[in-house]
């Protein structure tokens, strides 16, 4: 009986965080974001809904079906002519938009490199 109770408790403990992650939260704004294809040609045939959230100072998005690219351009006086696409980690599960996206792009722009964050 104790063993069954422990298994049930472990199952609830593991399942609760997973279900909480599915709660939609409004997507953090991305100034200057450029859609990668027209909104009338949306390819999300599975009807996923985008969810976003934050954990402390970190914002993230998941279930991205309408990709964008956001430019972070350097001051023209510091521009080196180099550019890079920043692809935040996480894949389809959850993109780390602050720590692995925006912060990296701002650092690059501060050092003269044009950066484009992919979402």
N, C-alpha and C positions, 0 to 999 in steps of 0.2 A: 504494500500500500504506500509506504514512504517513497519507494522508488518511482511509482506511478505519479505521485504528487510532485516529486522533483522534476520529472520529465515534463509534466504539464506546466510547471512554473518556468522552466527553461524555455519552453516553446513560446509562451506568452511574452517573456522577456526579450526574446530574439525577434518576434514578429511585430511587436509594438513600434520600435524605431523604424522598421521598414515601411509600415503603413503610414506613419507620420510624415515620411519623406515625400509622399504623393500629394500632399496638400499644396494646391497652387498658391503662389504668392506673386504679387505684381512684379513684372520684370524691371530691373534697374534701368534707368534711362541711359541711352548711349547717344551723346551729342555727336552730330555729324555722321551717324551710321549710314552706310550705303547698302541698300538691299542688293543681294547678288542676283536676283531675278525678279521680274515684275510681280506685284502682289496678286494680279489676276491669273497668274500662271503658277499657283502654289502647288508644290509636288507632294503635299502631305496627305496622300491617299488613305493613310491609316488613321487620320484625324487625331493625331497626338495633340495634347495641349501643353504648351510650354510652361514650365514651372521655374520659379527663381526663388532665391532665398539668401540668407546671410548667416554667417557664423562668426560673431565678433566683428572684426574689420574686413572679413573676407566675404565677397558676394559671389554667387555662383548661379548658373542657369543649367537646366537639363531639358531633355526632349526638344532640342532645337530643330524646328522644321522650316523656319524662315531665316536662313543664314544672312548675316550682314558682315561688312568689313568696315572698321572704324579707323580713320587716319589720325595719327599723332605726329604732327609735322614739327620739325625743329625751327628755331629762329633762323631766318635766312642768313644772318651773319655767321652762324655756327654750322650751317648745313654743309655736309661733306659730299652730297650727291648719292650717298648709299641709301638703300631702303631694304626693309625686311618685313616679312609677314610673321606675326606672332600668333601661334596657335596654342591657346591655353590648354593645359592638361585636363584629362578627364574623359575625353571621347564623348559618346552620346549620353553616358550616365550623368555626369555633372561637370561642366566647364568651370574652372577656377578663374573667374573673370577679373578679380582684383589682383591677387598675388602673382598669377602666371600670365595675366593679360595686360591690364591697365598699368600696373606698376612697372612692368618690364618695358612697355611701350614709352612711358614717360621718361624712364631712365635713358633709353636709346635716343629719344628726341632731345633730351638735355645734352647729349653727347654728339649731336649733329646728324643722327641717323633717322630718316623718316621711318616710322613703324606703322603697320596696319594690323589691327587686332581682329582676328577671325572669330565670329560667333556662329 
